[in-house]
Amino acid sequence: MGKSTVWTDKEILEAISGSNQINEAIRQLYEGYYGVLENYILQNSGNEADAADTIQETMLVFLNLIETNRFRGESSINSVLYGINRNIWLTTLRKRKSTLNRDQLYSTQQEREVPDISKTLEEVEGYQLMMSLFEKLGKKCRQLLHLFYYENLSMKEIAAQEGYTNDQIARNTKLKCMKELMNQIEGNKHLKDLVKNALGYGK
Amino acid sequence: MENKYDDRFLLHYLDGMLDPSEKQLLEQEMEKSQVIRERLYLMRFTIRAIKFKGYKSSVNEIQHDFLQHRIENKSFTSVSTPKLEGKERPMQFWTKIAASLLFLCTLGYVLWLFQADGAQLYESNFISYEIALERGAGLQENQLESLYINGEFKQMFQVSAEKTLEEFESFELLLLGTAALELNNPEEAIWYLQQIDSDNTENQTDDYQDEVDFFMAMSYLKQGAYEQALRLVQKMRSEEQHKYHSNFSWAEEYSIRLQNML
């Protein structure tokens, strides 16, 4: 790819949305923005542990924004990350301190700066619940789905790596695993409602 | 119609495996069928959840490495990171701690000395006079000496009541002076000891002069007469051959000097 040590916003976005060098892109985000994000938390009644938790969630929300095509580089990564981080931290503070005035202030700021964040957070909550169902799948299923959807490997590569007779067998197994996972979702009312709610704004 | 668009077909669509015509047909069908649309959205949500799980473990791992690297490089000041607690302290750190403790102890001692009054200096420096063994072997033991050795200080003054100062030998005067100090009577101690000092000056002798200097200094400290005490302490500290040369430290001398100035 011939990138320099510090990637541009465009390079980071391409790496994430194209599932190409995702880990390196995330590292670039940490190197470039952790200090700024942490500083915000520390200057606003938080400690280092708060900062670590908030920034981790910020990164996940940011990745989800790219994954769902809600962010395509219209503004700088710095301002988007800062907005998400601020939003999550204010929500945390709001939970900790239930002062009405503060609540109203935070809500106003939140809506003005990152309008999509509450929807994204709802999705993230759905993903978290779905992950618990995902853990109930067999090891082979989990590995297969991870390799195909996250590692972006082809069925041929997965078949070779995981010992399936051929890529068609791997493909059939993948379908079976997906159905099993979706059946579990269908059987979980809370999750189903949450997903339906999130899907209300989904594409 | 909807049976054609089963889970396999929808999954192929989401995986980008349909040819353009099939893709177009499905998208048209989705416009009409809420069932297909909802099933497809649920499937897409599930795929995103699988990806999210991957993102989560990557972010976890990368954040852990990032913070670890930052701690190792000491590029930030930690406030409450538990991992720092197990960190090995360099030798320089412990040296600084030891130096600080030593400094604080010394400072405390010096401050104690500077604020110490005569009574405190008396208590920390007073030692009872002990009769030398060789003296007892060579000379016949007198009554005062026996009483002194037995610690019967009051009786010493009772048996001496009839005698005038001039009638006592230097050794007896010394015993009576130190006995008076043992009885917490510095004025009387000075009275006896001064007699030895005067006799020595007059006769140009130095009988028990070192003892006289020391016990008179102690008596003056007990009285709070710092000027006289300081003169004697300076004399003892300046004469290297003096028997009580090392009994007072420089800090104690300065402490007496300070008390004298107050």
HADDOCK unambig.tbl for C-alpha pairs under 7 A between the chains (distance, minus, plus):
assign (segid A and resid 23 and name CA) (segid B and resid 58 and name CA) 6.54 0.50 0.50
assign (segid A and resid 26 and name CA) (segid B and resid 59 and name CA) 6.99 0.50 0.50
assign (segid A and resid 27 and name CA) (segid B and resid 62 and name CA) 6.43 0.50 0.50
assign (segid A and resid 56 and name CA) (segid B and resid 59 and name CA) 6.81 0.50 0.50
assign (segid A and resid 60 and name CA) (segid B and resid 55 and name CA) 6.90 0.50 0.50
assign (segid A and resid 60 and name CA) (segid B and resid 56 and name CA) 6.69 0.50 0.50
assign (segid A and resid 127 and name CA) (segid B and resid 49 and name CA) 4.65 0.50 0.50
assign (segid A and resid 127 and name CA) (segid B and resid 52 and name CA) 6.88 0.50 0.50
assign (segid A and resid 130 and name CA) (segid B and resid 49 and name CA) 6.50 0.50 0.50
assign (segid A and resid 131 and name CA) (segid B and resid 49 and name CA) 6.77 0.50 0.50
assign (segid A and resid 131 and name CA) (segid B and resid 53 and name CA) 6.67 0.50 0.50
assign (segid A and resid 146 and name CA) (segid B and resid 50 and name CA) 6.59 0.50 0.50
assign (segid A and resid 146 and name CA) (segid B and resid 54 and name CA) 6.99 0.50 0.50
assign (segid A and resid 149 and name CA) (segid B and resid 50 and name CA) 6.97 0.50 0.50
assign (segid A and resid 149 and name CA) (segid B and resid 51 and name CA) 6.05 0.50 0.50
assign (segid A and resid 150 and name CA) (segid B and resid 51 and name CA) 5.10 0.50 0.50
assign (segid A and resid 150 and name CA) (segid B and resid 54 and name CA) 5.93 0.50 0.50
assign (segid A and resid 175 and name CA) (segid B and resid 8 and name CA) 6.62 0.50 0.50
assign (segid A and resid 199 and name CA) (segid B and resid 41 and name CA) 6.74 0.50 0.50
